[in-house]
Amino acid sequence: MKIVFLGTSAMVPTRERNLMGLLINYKNENILIDCGEGTQRQMKLVKISPTKITKILLTHLHGDHIFGLPGLLQTMASSGYNKTLEIYGPIGTKKYLSFIINNYINEDKISIKVKEISGGTFFKGKEFSLIAEKLKHRIACLGYSFIENNKIKINTKYTKKFGLTKHPLLGNLQKGKDITYNGKKITANLATTVKKGKKITVILDTETTNNIIKFAKDSDILVCEATYLNNLKDHAKLYKHLTAKQAAEIAKKSKSKKLILTHFSQRYKLVKDLEEEAKKTFKNTHMSKDLAAFSF
């Protein structure tokens, strides 16, 4: 599992930072969250092919988060994209995508499925689920969680006591079913252990709210905006953004394991002060930077 930061700037790009975009890579899935201007060029720099994208999640429809989408879709359509691209976003996403498709994209060359969501589980697969939560921004805005499904592992030390090592019956144990082997009952709860799936939560463009804490609870990785230092908390509240300290407080209260800050105001050429501010509240804080990847 890997997170690649394609852009980390808020509102406008800087010489050091592209506009927002990050990609979650999990096995054959490549999930792009937001697509700011210049995203596809960033993808080229980290050697991620647009044809490998499987899903696009839009947090909201402000320009710094979506203006790279028309160009990216155009590239995908002309590059032999052979899957159905799933695009999710808040109310208004269908109207925006309809404009792009009608004006820039040849529909015969790419299949796109657009779904507007308002919260809750919107995708549930064999290996992971995707969950959305309403945030509090100036327009409809969503946070996203990627949650890997729990894995059931065989307790081989226990099953060996019954002479059971390799057998199709092991599959039943993994499904939570008790079995009988050589006349002896083997219970699933003793023969298996649960490996909890990883959780990544992404929170961009919001002021602090109580529901964010619950939504981010027990995240292995919390990616959170930190647009300003806390001496500008009134400014942050006015424009419905977070400070580095507020992001750290969310990480601490939600009992997240690691915090990665992103979405930095152009006023900060260097982000060391933001990092230091956050670490006073939540020690395991890291700073994103363009083209950086975090694997775990």
C-alpha positions as CSV (number, residue, x, y, z in Angstrom):
1,M,0.0,0.0,0.0
2,K,1.4,3.4,-1.0
3,I,0.3,7.0,-1.0
4,V,1.9,9.3,-3.6
5,F,1.5,13.1,-3.2
6,L,1.1,14.7,-6.6
7,G,0.4,18.2,-5.3
8,T,0.4,19.8,-1.9
9,S,-0.4,23.5,-2.4
10,A,-3.6,25.3,-1.4
11,M,-5.5,27.6,-3.8
12,V,-2.6,28.5,-6.2
13,P,0.5,26.6,-7.2
14,T,4.0,27.7,-6.1
15,R,7.4,27.1,-7.5
16,E,7.8,24.3,-5.0
17,R,4.3,22.9,-4.9
18,N,1.7,21.8,-7.4
19,L,-2.1,22.0,-6.7
20,M,-3.8,19.2,-4.8
21,G,-3.8,15.6,-5.8
22,L,-2.8,12.3,-4.2
23,L,-2.9,8.7,-5.2
24,I,-3.5,5.6,-3.1
25,N,-2.0,2.5,-4.7
26,Y,-3.2,-0.8,-3.4
27,K,-2.4,-3.9,-5.4
28,N,-4.1,-3.3,-8.8
29,E,-6.1,-0.3,-7.6
30,N,-4.9,3.3,-8.2
31,I,-7.3,5.7,-6.5
32,L,-6.8,9.4,-7.4
33,I,-8.1,11.9,-4.8
34,D,-8.6,15.3,-6.4
35,C,-7.0,16.5,-9.6
36,G,-5.6,20.0,-9.4
37,E,-4.1,21.8,-12.4
38,G,-0.9,20.0,-13.5
39,T,-1.7,16.7,-12.0
40,Q,-1.1,14.6,-15.1
41,R,2.4,16.2,-15.5
42,Q,3.2,15.2,-11.9
43,M,2.1,11.7,-12.7
44,K,4.6,11.5,-15.5
45,L,7.4,12.6,-13.1
46,V,6.6,9.7,-10.8
47,K,6.0,7.3,-13.7
48,I,2.3,6.7,-13.0
49,S,0.4,6.0,-16.2
50,P,-3.1,7.6,-16.4
51,T,-4.4,4.3,-17.9
52,K,-3.7,2.7,-14.5
53,I,-6.2,4.9,-12.6
54,T,-9.2,2.9,-11.5
55,K,-11.2,5.4,-9.4
56,I,-11.2,9.2,-9.0
57,L,-12.6,10.7,-5.7
58,L,-13.3,14.4,-5.7
59,T,-13.5,16.1,-2.3
60,H,-15.3,19.2,-3.7
61,L,-15.6,21.3,-6.8
62,H,-13.2,24.3,-6.1
63,G,-10.9,24.9,-9.0
64,D,-7.6,24.1,-7.2
65,H,-8.9,20.6,-6.7
66,I,-10.5,19.8,-10.1
67,F,-9.0,22.0,-12.9
68,G,-6.6,19.2,-13.9
69,L,-9.4,16.7,-14.6
70,P,-10.4,17.7,-18.2
71,G,-6.8,17.3,-19.4
72,L,-6.3,14.0,-17.5
73,L,-9.6,12.5,-18.9
74,Q,-8.6,13.6,-22.4
75,T,-5.3,11.9,-22.1
76,M,-6.9,8.7,-20.7
77,A,-9.4,8.7,-23.6
78,S,-6.7,9.0,-26.2
79,S,-4.4,6.4,-24.5
80,G,-6.5,3.3,-24.9
81,Y,-8.0,3.3,-21.4
82,N,-9.9,0.0,-21.5
83,K,-11.7,-0.1,-18.1
84,T,-14.8,1.7,-16.8
85,L,-13.5,4.7,-14.8
86,E,-15.4,5.3,-11.6
87,I,-15.6,8.9,-10.5
88,Y,-17.2,9.9,-7.2
89,G,-17.9,13.3,-5.7
90,P,-20.4,15.6,-3.9
91,I,-23.6,17.0,-5.4
92,G,-22.7,18.9,-8.6
93,T,-20.2,16.3,-9.8
94,K,-22.4,14.9,-12.5
95,K,-23.1,18.4,-13.9
96,Y,-19.4,19.2,-14.0
97,L,-18.4,15.9,-15.6
98,S,-21.2,16.2,-18.1
99,F,-19.7,19.5,-19.3
100,I,-16.2,18.0,-19.6
101,I,-17.4,14.9,-21.4
102,N,-19.6,16.8,-23.8
103,N,-17.0,19.4,-24.7
104,Y,-13.7,17.6,-24.5
105,I,-14.0,13.9,-24.4
106,N,-14.9,11.4,-27.1
107,E,-17.4,9.1,-25.2
108,D,-16.7,6.3,-27.6
109,K,-13.1,6.1,-26.4
110,I,-13.7,5.9,-22.7
111,S,-16.3,4.5,-20.4
112,I,-17.0,6.8,-17.3
113,K,-19.3,6.0,-14.4
114,V,-20.1,9.1,-12.3
115,K,-21.8,8.8,-8.9
116,E,-22.7,11.6,-6.5
117,I,-22.4,10.8,-2.8
118,S,-23.2,12.5,0.4
119,G,-21.6,10.2,3.0
120,G,-21.4,6.6,4.2
121,T,-20.0,3.5,2.5
122,F,-20.1,4.0,-1.3
123,F,-17.9,1.2,-2.4
124,K,-17.5,-2.3,-0.9
125,G,-15.2,-4.7,-2.6
126,K,-13.6,-8.1,-1.8
127,E,-10.4,-6.4,-0.4
128,F,-11.4,-2.9,0.7
129,S,-14.2,-0.4,1.3
130,L,-14.5,3.4,0.6
131,I,-16.4,5.6,3.0
132,A,-17.2,9.3,2.7
133,E,-18.1,11.9,5.3
134,K,-19.5,15.4,5.0
135,L,-17.0,18.2,5.9
136,K,-17.7,21.9,6.6
137,H,-16.4,24.0,3.8
138,R,-17.8,26.9,1.7
139,I,-19.4,24.4,-0.7
140,A,-20.3,20.7,-0.4
141,C,-17.1,18.9,0.6
142,L,-16.3,15.3,1.5
143,G,-13.6,13.5,3.4
144,Y,-12.7,9.9,2.4
145,S,-11.5,6.8,4.2
146,F,-9.9,3.8,2.5
147,I,-10.4,0.7,4.7
148,E,-8.8,-2.6,3.9
149,N,-10.9,-5.6,4.8
150,N,-9.7,-7.7,7.8
151,K,-7.8,-10.8,6.8
152,I,-8.4,-14.2,8.5
153,K,-5.2,-16.1,9.0
154,I,-4.9,-19.8,9.9
155,N,-3.3,-20.5,13.3
156,T,-1.0,-23.2,12.0
157,K,0.3,-24.1,15.4
158,Y,-3.2,-25.0,16.5
159,T,-4.2,-26.9,13.3
160,K,-1.0,-28.9,13.3
161,K,-2.1,-30.5,16.5
162,F,-4.8,-32.2,14.5
163,G,-2.4,-33.1,11.6
164,L,-4.1,-30.5,9.5
165,T,-1.7,-28.5,7.4
166,K,-2.8,-28.2,3.8
167,H,-6.4,-29.0,3.0
168,P,-9.5,-27.4,1.3
169,L,-11.2,-27.4,4.8
170,L,-8.9,-24.6,5.8
171,G,-10.9,-22.4,3.5
172,N,-14.0,-23.1,5.7
173,L,-12.1,-22.1,8.8
174,Q,-11.2,-18.8,7.1
175,K,-14.9,-18.2,6.5
176,G,-15.6,-18.6,10.2
177,K,-17.0,-22.2,9.9
178,D,-16.2,-25.0,12.4
179,I,-15.0,-28.2,10.7
180,T,-14.5,-31.9,11.5
181,Y,-11.2,-33.5,10.5
182,N,-10.3,-37.1,11.2
183,G,-13.3,-37.3,13.6
184,K,-12.2,-34.3,15.6
185,K,-13.9,-30.9,15.7
186,I,-11.8,-27.9,15.0
187,T,-13.4,-24.5,15.9
188,A,-12.8,-21.5,13.7
189,N,-12.3,-19.1,16.6
190,L,-9.3,-21.1,17.9
191,A,-7.9,-22.1,14.5
192,T,-7.8,-18.6,13.1
193,T,-6.7,-15.1,14.0
194,V,-7.9,-11.8,12.6
195,K,-5.4,-9.3,11.0
196,K,-7.0,-5.9,11.1
197,G,-7.0,-4.1,7.8
198,K,-5.3,-0.7,7.3
199,K,-7.2,2.5,7.3
200,I,-6.3,5.7,5.4
201,T,-8.3,8.8,6.0
202,V,-8.0,12.0,3.8
203,I,-9.4,15.3,5.1
204,L,-9.1,18.3,2.9
205,D,-10.7,21.8,3.0
206,T,-12.8,22.0,6.2
207,E,-13.0,23.8,9.4
208,T,-12.8,21.6,12.5
209,T,-16.0,19.7,13.5
210,N,-16.8,16.9,15.9
211,N,-17.8,14.4,13.2
212,I,-14.2,14.5,11.8
213,I,-12.9,12.9,15.0
214,K,-15.3,10.0,14.7
215,F,-14.7,9.6,11.0
216,A,-10.9,9.5,11.4
217,K,-10.9,7.2,14.4
218,D,-8.1,4.7,14.5
219,S,-6.6,5.6,11.2
220,D,-3.2,4.1,10.4
221,I,-2.6,7.2,8.2
222,L,-4.4,10.5,8.5
223,V,-3.8,12.9,5.7
224,C,-5.0,16.3,6.7
225,E,-5.0,19.8,5.4
226,A,-2.8,22.3,7.3
227,T,-3.4,25.5,5.4
228,Y,-2.2,27.9,8.0
229,L,-0.3,28.3,11.3
230,N,-2.4,28.7,14.4
231,N,-1.7,32.4,14.6
232,L,-4.1,32.7,11.6
233,K,-6.8,30.5,13.1
234,D,-9.4,33.3,12.8
235,H,-8.5,33.6,9.1
236,A,-8.7,29.8,8.8
237,K,-12.1,29.8,10.3
238,L,-13.3,32.5,8.0
239,Y,-12.3,30.5,4.9
240,K,-13.2,27.2,6.5
241,H,-9.8,25.7,6.6
242,L,-7.6,24.1,9.3
243,T,-4.3,25.1,11.0
244,A,-1.5,22.7,11.6
245,K,-2.3,22.7,15.3
246,Q,-6.0,21.8,14.6
247,A,-4.9,19.0,12.3
248,A,-2.7,17.6,15.1
249,E,-5.6,17.8,17.5
250,I,-7.8,15.8,15.1
251,A,-5.0,13.1,14.9
252,K,-4.6,13.0,18.6
253,K,-8.3,12.8,19.5
254,S,-9.1,10.3,16.8
255,K,-6.2,8.1,18.0
256,S,-4.7,8.0,14.5
257,K,-1.2,6.4,14.3
258,K,0.5,8.8,11.8
259,L,-0.4,12.3,10.6
260,I,0.7,13.6,7.2
261,L,0.0,17.3,6.6
262,T,-0.7,18.8,3.2
263,H,-2.5,21.6,1.4
264,F,-0.2,24.4,2.5
265,S,-0.9,28.1,1.9
266,Q,1.4,29.9,-0.7
267,R,2.5,32.2,2.1
268,Y,4.7,29.5,3.4
269,K,7.7,28.8,1.2
270,L,9.0,26.3,3.7
271,V,6.7,24.2,5.9
272,K,9.1,23.6,8.9
273,D,7.1,25.9,11.2
274,L,3.9,24.1,10.3
275,E,5.5,20.8,11.2
276,E,6.9,22.0,14.5
277,E,3.5,23.4,15.5
278,A,1.8,20.2,14.8
279,K,4.4,18.0,16.5
280,K,3.8,19.9,19.8
281,T,0.4,18.3,19.9
282,F,1.0,15.1,17.9
283,K,4.5,13.8,17.7
284,N,4.2,11.4,14.8
285,T,3.6,14.1,12.3
286,H,5.1,14.1,8.8
287,M,5.0,16.7,6.1
288,S,4.0,15.8,2.6
289,K,5.9,17.2,-0.4
290,D,5.3,17.0,-4.1
291,L,6.2,13.6,-5.6
292,A,6.9,12.1,-2.2
293,A,5.6,8.5,-1.5
294,F,4.7,6.9,1.8
295,S,4.6,3.1,1.8
296,F,3.3,0.9,4.6
